[in-house]
Amino acid sequence: MASDTATAPYELRFDSGRICLDLLATTHPEERLDSVERLRAWIAGAGLVPAGTPLAEVDAAWLRAFRELRLHLGTLVRGELDGRPADGALARVNSVARQAPPVPCAVRAEDGVLVRRLRALPRCEELLAAVAREAIELLTDPGARASLRQCAGDNCPIVYLDTSRGRRRRWCSSEICGNRERVARHRRRAALARA
């Protein structure tokens, strides 16, 4: 995704391993879904719709709905990680998941290659259902659920799916939180050497 002023100062991230977890990551280090334009960029970047899908219908009500689902997902996922059942959040996520997700179809592009399109322009409820259904699949799949991790970075609330070899990934991003940890370790060693 190209960088522009709509995504500054923090880029949208799509590296947690699941779309529902990428939605949770939009709160850190500050609110990333702070406008309708940013929500459009997130929907497209997350792959909820095929490239080029018009998202003109996205408005402030969509923004509120995605933030509300994010709140329930965060409560549910963190509750499951901490062993604190969040049945109210679970009920809300299940309710959102009842709606059918957007219906895809394959069409031929000008060059004859099959590409994915949606049968109709997506509705907010359909996209929310796709995210909620993915969360349900994630949390009810014992293998995937066992791979859920909370970032070990200082003050980083991001939850990600650890698909690394040996399941030893510690940070949401080696370039961000991992680098911060390496710099902090270096500074501590340098301070001890000077002492």
Protein Blocks (a to p, Z undefined) as FASTA:
>chain_A
ZZdfklpcbdcddfeopaklmmmmmmpcbdfblcfklmmmmmmmnopacehiacklpcfk
lmmmmmmmmmmmmmmmmmmmnopacfklmmmmmmmmmpccddddddddfkopacdddfbd
cdfklmmmmmmmmmmmmmmmmklmmmpccdfbehiabdcddfbghilafbfblklmmmmm
mmmmmmmmmmmmmZZ
